[in-house]
Amino acid sequence: MIKPRDIESRLKRAEWLMRPETQRILALLDGSSHRTRAVGGIVRDTLLDRPRAAADIDLATELRPEEVSERARRAGLSVYPTGIEHGTVTLKLDSVTAEVTTLREDVETDGRHAVVRFGTDWRQDALRRDFTMNALYAGMNGVLFDPLHGLDDCLSGRVRFIGKPAERIAEDRLRVYRFFRFSASHGNEQLDREGLAACTVAAGTLGRLAAERVGAEMRRMLGLDRVAKTLRAMRDAAVLDLPEVAIDHLHSYERRVRKPQLTARLAIVSAETGIEPLRAMWRLSNDEVKSAESVLAAAGLIGDFALNEAAYRYPGALTDGIDVAATLSNWSEAGKLAVVEQLQRLDVPRFPIGGNDLVGIGMSPGKALGAELQRLERAWIESGFALDRTALLEMARG
């Protein structure tokens, strides 16, 4: 267990907090008198000594949003009213972006949107947050402020709702997905019993959530190192509608690879569901769909040992394609290694002819030419790329 002095040291030496830009923003917002503090994920992960991909900072303040904006503009900072109706203003100073939210409490909610009241009560602000590990604050001097005693949960990896789980979920039903995501990312896939029970009860009420919000949570989950056990719990709780075999494959995939990838996981799931249902359910982008389709197509060719074609058609998807093929076909590690070695020996050249070459020997442009070009391309692939331009044109003449 980390010692209290180590906790204080981690915050006091945190690069993001001691950065001159951060200190200037906090000083501008009366951080020296504790009227503004950092809060949430960046504080939590600093205490856990976990690196963060993004260094954006969330700040909580007693100052109202109009005063935050006025002070920032006078000081020459860029100001963006990104969530002004909820008391949030985004400030930018050089490379530092800070999302500043006035202390508040929910007074009305429908499970998707909340009506808030601004205030100066730090405990009330903490009580409206989702999990105890996220209700941790840090002053500009690196002193921890823990009004709900969430530090122990944070350090022990216990993802626990603040107060009654059902009430927190009723305020924002996306918290069901966040409960599972944080349990995977910060709880070693151990699920708090009371929280899981509340999520199971709420499962039938999640249909009104925007697919974009659900998709954002699912993408983050599918990018974690370990999530298959959590996905199974979500399926058992009727929160997630995925085939059992897809989750079995995801378990197998996690055991096989050092660093699981979002695209490979999408390909594995889509092998059972198809990609279009996932696109609709999670609002996948066109690039995400295209990447998953390429990985799955490459995996299909590799699984059929059509290695030449896989290497030629999907060079950018081979690494994930090998892992997905090994998972779906249940290869041994030795079998996978043999395929990897064969692919590494391949030298894939450029297809040596094109449509103009066929026109040059007398073919007319059109469907017949396209079909002939595809036939020659397949013959070239099946030859191990041995057929040269002369041989291919001779085949076309024949």
C-alpha positions in Angstrom: 0.0 0.0 0.0 1.3 3.4 -0.9 2.2 5.6 2.0 0.6 9.0 2.7 3.8 10.8 2.1 4.2 9.2 -1.2 0.7 10.3 -2.2 1.5 13.8 -1.4 4.8 13.6 -3.3 3.2 12.3 -6.4 0.8 15.3 -6.6 3.5 17.8 -5.6 5.8 16.6 -8.4 3.2 16.0 -11.0 4.4 17.6 -14.3 0.9 18.7 -15.4 0.3 20.5 -12.1 3.6 22.2 -11.7 3.7 23.3 -15.3 3.8 27.2 -15.4 0.7 27.4 -17.6 -1.3 25.3 -15.1 -0.1 27.3 -12.2 -1.0 30.5 -14.0 -4.5 29.3 -14.7 -5.0 28.2 -11.1 -3.6 31.4 -9.7 -5.9 33.4 -12.0 -8.9 31.5 -10.5 -7.9 31.9 -6.8 -6.3 28.5 -6.5 -4.0 29.8 -3.8 -7.1 30.2 -1.5 -8.5 26.8 -2.6 -11.3 28.3 -4.6 -10.2 26.3 -7.6 -8.8 22.8 -7.7 -8.0 20.1 -10.2 -10.4 17.2 -10.1 -11.2 13.8 -11.5 -9.2 11.5 -13.7 -5.9 13.4 -13.8 -5.8 13.5 -10.0 -6.8 9.9 -9.7 -4.3 8.6 -12.2 -1.5 10.7 -10.7 -2.1 9.1 -7.4 -2.0 5.7 -9.0 1.1 6.7 -11.0 -0.6 5.8 -14.2 0.3 7.5 -17.5 -2.5 9.3 -19.3 -2.7 9.7 -23.1 -4.2 13.2 -22.8 -3.0 15.9 -20.4 -6.1 18.0 -20.5 -7.0 19.2 -17.0 -10.4 19.3 -15.3 -10.8 22.1 -12.8 -13.6 22.7 -10.3 -14.1 26.2 -9.0 -16.3 28.3 -6.7 -16.3 31.1 -9.3 -19.3 31.3 -11.6 -18.7 30.7 -15.3 -19.1 34.3 -16.4 -16.4 35.4 -13.8 -14.1 32.6 -15.0 -14.5 33.8 -18.6 -14.0 37.5 -17.7 -10.8 36.8 -15.7 -9.4 34.6 -18.4 -10.1 37.1 -21.2 -8.5 39.9 -19.3 -5.4 37.8 -18.8 -5.2 37.0 -22.5 -6.3 33.3 -22.4 -8.4 31.7 -25.1 -12.0 31.1 -23.8 -14.5 28.7 -25.1 -18.1 28.3 -23.6 -18.1 24.6 -24.2 -20.8 23.8 -21.6 -21.9 27.1 -20.3 -25.4 25.9 -19.4 -23.8 23.4 -17.0 -21.2 25.9 -15.8 -18.3 24.7 -17.9 -15.8 27.0 -19.7 -12.7 25.7 -21.5 -9.5 27.8 -21.2 -6.4 27.4 -23.3 -3.0 28.8 -22.5 -0.2 27.7 -24.8 -0.2 23.9 -24.8 -2.5 23.6 -21.7 -6.2 23.1 -22.0 -8.3 23.3 -18.9 -12.0 22.6 -18.6 -13.3 24.7 -15.7 -16.6 23.8 -14.1 -18.3 25.8 -11.4 -19.2 23.8 -8.3 -22.8 22.5 -8.6 -25.4 20.1 -7.6 -28.1 18.4 -9.7 -31.7 19.6 -8.9 -33.5 17.8 -11.7 -32.6 15.0 -14.1 -34.2 12.7 -16.6 -31.3 10.3 -16.8 -29.8 12.0 -19.8 -29.8 15.7 -19.0 -29.5 17.5 -15.7 -30.6 20.9 -14.4 -27.9 22.2 -12.1 -27.5 24.8 -9.4 -24.2 26.5 -8.9 -22.7 26.9 -5.4 -19.6 26.9 -3.3 -20.0 23.7 -1.4 -17.2 21.3 -2.3 -18.8 18.3 -0.6 -22.1 18.8 -2.5 -20.0 19.0 -5.8 -18.3 15.7 -4.9 -21.6 14.0 -4.0 -23.0 14.6 -7.6 -20.0 12.8 -9.2 -20.1 9.1 -10.2 -17.5 7.1 -8.4 -15.6 7.7 -5.2 -12.3 7.4 -7.0 -13.3 10.3 -9.2 -14.2 12.7 -6.4 -10.6 13.5 -5.6 -9.3 17.1 -5.8 -5.8 18.6 -5.9 -4.9 22.1 -4.9 -2.4 24.1 -6.9 0.2 23.3 -4.2 -0.4 19.5 -4.7 -2.4 19.0 -1.5 -5.0 16.3 -1.8 -8.6 17.2 -0.9 -10.8 14.1 -0.4 -14.2 15.1 0.9 -15.8 11.7 0.5 -12.8 9.6 1.6 -12.4 8.0 -1.8 -8.7 7.6 -1.7 -8.8 4.1 -0.3 -11.1 3.0 -3.1 -8.8 4.6 -5.6 -5.7 2.9 -4.3 -7.4 -0.5 -3.9 -9.0 -0.4 -7.3 -12.6 -0.5 -6.0 -15.0 1.1 -8.4 -17.8 2.2 -6.2 -20.7 4.5 -6.8 -21.0 7.6 -4.6 -24.0 7.1 -2.3 -26.8 4.9 -3.6 -25.9 3.4 -7.0 -29.5 3.6 -8.3 -29.7 7.3 -7.6 -26.4 8.0 -9.4 -27.6 5.9 -12.4 -30.9 7.7 -12.5 -29.0 11.0 -12.8 -27.2 9.8 -15.9 -27.8 6.3 -17.3 -24.5 6.4 -19.2 -23.0 5.7 -15.7 -23.9 2.1 -16.2 -21.4 1.9 -19.1 -18.9 3.9 -17.1 -19.2 1.5 -14.2 -18.2 -1.4 -16.4 -15.4 0.6 -18.2 -13.8 1.8 -15.0 -14.1 -1.7 -13.5 -12.1 -2.9 -16.4 -9.6 0.0 -16.5 -9.1 0.7 -12.8 -10.7 -2.3 -11.0 -8.9 -5.3 -12.4 -12.3 -6.4 -13.8 -13.6 -6.9 -10.3 -17.2 -5.6 -10.0 -18.6 -4.0 -6.9 -21.6 -6.2 -6.0 -24.0 -3.3 -5.2 -23.0 -1.4 -8.3 -23.5 -4.5 -10.5 -26.9 -5.1 -9.0 -28.0 -1.5 -9.7 -26.7 -1.7 -13.3 -28.6 -5.0 -13.9 -31.8 -3.4 -12.7 -31.2 -0.4 -14.9 -30.4 -2.4 -18.0 -33.9 -2.2 -19.5 -33.9 1.7 -19.3 -30.8 2.4 -21.4 -32.5 2.6 -24.8 -32.9 6.4 -24.6 -29.1 6.9 -24.5 -27.6 8.4 -27.6 -25.7 5.8 -29.6 -22.8 8.3 -29.9 -22.4 8.4 -26.1 -22.6 4.6 -25.8 -20.2 4.1 -28.7 -17.7 6.4 -27.1 -17.7 4.3 -23.9 -17.5 1.0 -25.9 -14.6 2.2 -28.0 -12.7 3.1 -24.8 -13.5 -0.3 -23.3 -12.4 -2.2 -26.4 -9.1 -0.4 -26.4 -8.2 -1.6 -22.9 -5.7 -4.4 -22.2 -8.3 -6.6 -20.5 -12.0 -6.3 -21.0 -13.5 -9.7 -22.0 -14.5 -10.7 -18.5 -16.2 -7.3 -18.1 -18.0 -7.7 -21.4 -19.3 -11.1 -20.3 -20.6 -9.5 -17.1 -22.3 -6.8 -19.2 -23.9 -9.5 -21.3 -25.1 -11.4 -18.3 -26.6 -8.1 -16.9 -28.4 -7.6 -20.2 -26.5 -4.3 -20.8 -24.7 -5.6 -23.8 -26.2 -7.7 -26.6 -23.3 -9.7 -28.0 -23.2 -13.4 -28.9 -21.6 -15.7 -26.3 -19.2 -17.0 -28.9 -17.9 -13.5 -29.7 -17.0 -13.0 -26.1 -15.4 -16.4 -26.0 -13.2 -15.3 -28.9 -12.4 -12.0 -27.2 -11.2 -14.0 -24.2 -9.0 -16.1 -26.4 -7.7 -13.0 -28.2 -6.6 -11.4 -25.0 -4.7 -14.4 -23.9 -2.8 -14.5 -27.3 -1.7 -11.0 -27.7 0.5 -8.6 -25.8 -1.3 -5.4 -26.6 -5.0 -5.9 -27.8 -6.3 -3.5 -30.4 -9.7 -1.9 -30.9 -9.8 -2.7 -34.6 -9.0 -6.4 -34.0 -11.7 -6.6 -31.4 -14.2 -5.0 -33.7 -13.2 -7.5 -36.4 -13.7 -10.5 -34.0 -17.1 -9.3 -32.9 -18.2 -8.5 -36.4 -17.3 -12.0 -37.5 -20.4 -13.1 -35.5 -22.7 -10.0 -35.8 -21.7 -8.4 -39.1 -20.2 -4.9 -39.1 -23.4 -2.9 -39.9 -25.2 -3.7 -36.6 -22.0 -2.5 -34.7 -21.9 0.6 -36.9 -25.5 1.5 -35.9 -25.2 0.4 -32.2 -21.9 2.3 -31.5 -21.9 4.9 -34.3 -18.7 3.6 -35.7 -16.9 5.9 -38.2 -16.4 5.0 -41.8 -12.7 4.6 -41.1 -13.3 2.3 -38.1 -15.7 0.1 -40.2 -13.2 0.0 -43.1 -10.3 -1.0 -40.9 -12.3 -3.7 -39.1 -13.5 -5.1 -42.5 -9.9 -5.1 -43.8 -8.7 -7.0 -40.7 -11.5 -9.5 -40.9 -10.9 -10.0 -44.6 -7.2 -10.5 -44.1 -7.9 -12.9 -41.3 -10.2 -14.9 -43.5 -7.5 -15.3 -46.2 -4.9 -16.1 -43.7 -7.2 -18.7 -42.1 -7.6 -20.3 -45.5 -3.8 -20.1 -45.9 -4.1 -17.8 -48.9 -1.1 -15.9 -47.6 0.0 -14.4 -50.9 -3.4 -12.8 -51.5 -3.7 -11.6 -47.9 -0.2 -9.9 -48.1 -1.1 -8.4 -51.5 -4.6 -7.1 -50.8 -4.3 -6.1 -47.1 -0.7 -5.2 -46.2 -1.7 -2.8 -43.6 -4.0 -5.3 -41.8 -1.7 -8.2 -41.6 -0.5 -7.9 -38.0 -4.0 -7.7 -36.6 -5.2 -10.2 -39.3 -2.8 -12.9 -38.1 -4.0 -12.5 -34.5 -7.7 -12.5 -35.5 -7.1 -15.6 -37.7 -5.3 -17.4 -34.9 -8.2 -16.6 -32.5 -11.0 -17.6 -34.8 -9.3 -20.7 -36.0 -7.9 -21.6 -32.5 -4.4 -22.1 -33.7 -1.6 -23.1 -31.3 1.2 -20.5 -30.8 3.5 -22.7 -32.9 1.0 -22.7 -35.7 0.6 -19.0 -35.6 4.4 -18.6 -35.6 4.7 -20.7 -38.7 2.3 -18.5 -40.6 4.1 -15.4 -39.4 7.4 -16.7 -40.7 5.8 -17.5 -44.1 4.4 -14.0 -44.4 7.7 -12.5 -43.4 9.4 -14.3 -46.2 7.0 -12.9 -48.8 8.2 -10.1 -51.1 5.1 -8.6 -52.7 5.7 -6.7 -55.9 3.4 -4.4 -57.7 1.0 -6.1 -60.2 2.9 -5.7 -63.4 0.0 -4.9 -65.8 -3.0 -2.6 -66.0 -6.0 -1.9 -68.1 -4.0 0.1 -70.6 -1.8 -2.9 -71.3 -4.9 -4.9 -72.2 -6.2 -2.1 -74.5 -2.8 -2.1 -76.1 -3.2 -5.7 -77.2 -6.6 -5.1 -78.7 -9.1 -5.4 -75.9 -11.9 -2.8 -75.7 -12.6 -1.0 -72.4 -15.5 -2.3 -70.5 -16.7 -5.1 -68.2 -15.0 -7.8 -70.1 -11.6 -6.0 -69.8 -12.2 -5.6 -66.0 -13.0 -9.3 -65.6 -10.0 -10.3 -67.6 -7.7 -8.1 -65.5 -9.1 -9.7 -62.3 -8.5 -13.2 -63.8 -4.9 -12.3 -64.6 -4.4 -10.8 -61.2 -5.6 -13.9 -59.5 -3.3 -16.1 -61.7 -0.4 -13.8 -60.8 -1.2 -14.1 -57.0 -1.5 -17.9 -57.2 1.8 -18.1 -59.0 3.4 -16.6 -56.0 3.9 -13.4 -57.9 6.2 -15.3 -60.4 4.3 -14.4 -63.6 5.9 -11.3 -65.2 4.4 -8.8 -67.6 5.2 -10.7 -70.7 3.7 -14.0 -69.3 0.5 -12.2 -68.2 0.0 -10.6 -71.6 0.6 -13.9 -73.3 -2.1 -15.4 -71.1 -4.4 -12.5 -72.1 -3.8 -13.1 -75.8 -4.6 -16.8 -75.2 
